Amino acid sequence: MSSYPLRLADHVMEEAKQAAAEDNVSLNQLLAAFIADGIGHRRAILSLRKRAARGNPEAALAIVDRAPDVPPDPGDEILGEGATVAPKL
C-alpha cells in the first residue's frame, strides 16, 4: 500500500470529514473510495471515447433511416422545448 500527502482546501476537507462521519467510515476510507470511483469513471469515459472514434455515423444513420415511420408508444413522445414530465412511480 502506498501513501501520498494530499493538500485539500479547508472547505473540501470539512465536507469530506462530514461525509465520512455520516457514512460511519474513516476519512482515509472515504477519500480512497472517491479516488477509486473517479478512476473508474475516467476509464469508462476513455473507453467510450475510443469506441466513439471507431464509430461510423453514416452507417448508424442508414440504420435509423430503415426504421419504420410509426408514432411513438405512449410516454415516448418528444416534448417541446422546456417541457418536463413528472417521473412515473
C-alpha positions in Angstrom: 0.0 0.0 0.0 1.2 3.5 -0.8 0.7 6.8 0.8 0.6 10.3 -0.7 0.4 13.6 1.1 -2.7 15.3 -0.2 -3.5 19.0 0.2 -7.2 20.0 0.2 -8.9 23.3 0.5 -10.3 23.7 4.1 -13.9 23.7 2.9 -13.3 20.4 0.9 -11.7 18.8 4.0 -14.6 19.8 6.2 -17.1 18.4 3.6 -15.1 15.2 3.4 -14.9 14.8 7.2 -18.7 15.4 7.5 -19.3 12.8 4.7 -17.1 10.2 6.4 -18.8 10.7 9.7 -22.3 10.4 8.1 -21.2 7.2 6.3 -19.5 5.9 9.5 -16.2 5.3 7.8 -12.7 6.8 8.3 -11.7 9.8 6.3 -9.0 7.7 4.6 -11.6 5.1 3.5 -13.9 7.8 2.1 -11.1 9.5 0.1 -9.7 6.2 -1.1 -13.2 5.2 -2.3 -13.8 8.5 -4.0 -10.4 8.3 -5.8 -11.1 4.7 -6.9 -14.6 5.7 -8.1 -13.2 8.7 -10.0 -10.6 6.5 -11.7 -13.3 4.1 -12.7 -15.3 6.9 -14.2 -12.3 8.1 -16.1 -11.6 4.7 -17.5 -15.2 4.4 -18.7 -15.1 7.8 -20.4 -11.8 6.9 -22.1 -13.3 3.6 -23.3 -16.4 5.3 -24.7 -14.2 7.9 -26.5 -12.2 5.0 -28.1 -15.4 3.3 -29.1 -16.9 6.5 -30.5 -13.8 7.1 -32.6 -14.3 3.8 -34.3 -17.9 4.6 -34.9 -19.4 5.2 -38.4 -22.0 7.9 -38.3 -23.1 7.2 -41.9 -23.8 3.5 -41.1 -25.7 4.5 -38.0 -27.8 7.0 -39.9 -28.5 4.3 -42.6 -29.9 2.0 -39.9 -32.0 4.8 -38.4 -33.3 5.6 -41.9 -34.6 1.9 -42.2 -36.7 2.2 -39.1 -40.4 2.2 -39.7 -42.2 5.6 -39.6 -44.7 4.9 -36.8 -45.9 7.0 -33.9 -44.1 6.6 -30.6 -45.5 4.5 -27.8 -47.5 6.4 -25.2 -45.0 8.1 -22.9 -42.2 8.1 -25.5 -43.3 11.3 -27.3 -40.7 14.1 -27.8 -41.8 17.1 -25.7 -41.5 20.7 -26.8 -38.6 22.8 -25.6 -38.6 23.4 -21.8 -41.3 20.8 -21.2 -40.9 18.4 -18.3 -42.8 15.3 -17.2 -43.0 14.0 -13.6 -41.4 10.6 -13.2 -43.8 7.7 -13.0 -43.7 5.9 -9.7 
